[in-house]
């Protein structure tokens, strides 16, 4: 059995994009970009702002499942330029102040949706 998970403030329905799916005690969070929920606005003046919005979007989907960042067990970071790695890492680590951060990898890619520079997908454990 599976169920859709959305951020509490996410009112988008009827699209082929599902922000998260809960199945078997895990929450699988789709790749999040720097788009502000319920708007077409992207927050991407710089890579730090972009990463912050991505992490806030992940947190909002986690909240929709009744979880927090401490429940993340795996993240995948996609970057269009690996020179952003240090700055993305600096912002990313501020979201993991309790316990160990999740396992993760960072992958360099040619392009991402809507011309963004960073996208992060994740898996959380509810159990």
N, C-alpha and C positions, 0 to 999 in steps of 0.2 A: 504494500500500500504506500502511496506517495501523496504528498500534498504540496501545493504551491505556497511559497513564502514570499511576502512582499514587505517592504518598509511600511511602517504605519502611515506615513504621509504620501506614499505612492498611490496615486489614483489612476495610473495607466492600466487599462484593461483592453482586451480586444486586439492586442498586438502579439506577434509571434515570439516576443521576448519574455521569458520568465526569469525574474531576478534570482529566485532560489527555489530549490526543491528539497523537501524533507523526505528521507527514506531510510528506514533501518537505523534510526538514531543519529543519522548524519544529515547535515544541511550542506547541499552543494550550491555554492553561490556563483552565478554566472559572472563573466568578466565585467567588471565595473570600470567605467570611464569617468571623466570629470564633469559629466552632465548633471546639472542641478535637477532634482526630482520635480516632475510635473512642469518642466520648462524645456525649451530647446537650448537654453543657455549653457555654454561650456565655460568652466573656470580654468583658463589656461594661459594666464599672463606670464607665468614662469613655471618651471618644473616643480618647485616646492608647493605652489598653490594648486597645481594640477594633482599632485600626489595627495595632498591634504583632502581635496574633494573626493578623490577615489576612495581613500580610507574612510571618510565620513559616510560615503555611500555603502561601503561594506558594513560599517557599523549599523547603519539604518536597516539593512536587510537582516543582520544578526538580531537586532532589536525586535524585528517582526517575528522572529522565531523564539523570542524570549531569552536570547543569549547575548553575550558580549565578546569582545576581542579575545578574552582568555579561553574561549571555547574553540578558537581556530586551531586546527591541527596541521593544515597544509595550505600554502599560498603559492600561486604562480604569478610572477611579475613579467609582463611583456613590455619591452622598451624599444622605441624606434631608434634610439641612439644609446649605446652602452656608456657613453660619456656622462649620461645622467645618473649612472648607478650610485655614486657617492651621495648625491643630494636626495635621491629617492630613498636610499637606505637611511639617511639622517631623519627624514620625516617618518618613514615607516616604523622605525624603532621606538618613536615616542608613543606609539599606540600599544606597546607591550611592556607596561610597567610592573605587572604582577606575574611572577613566574617566568617560565621559559617561553620564548617566542615560538611560533609554529615552524615546522619544517618548510623550506621554500626553495625555489629555484628562480633564476632570472634569465629570461630568454630575449635575445635581440631579434627583432622582426623588422621587415621592410616598412610595413604600413599597419595602421590600426584604424578602426572605424572613426569617421568624422574628423580625421586628421589629427587625432590626439597623439600624445607622446608616451603615455603610460596607461596600461590596463592591468587590473589584478583580479584573478579568480581565486576562489578559496573553498575549503572544506572545513566545516566545524562539526564537532561531536557533541551531541545533546545529552548522551547517557551519563 
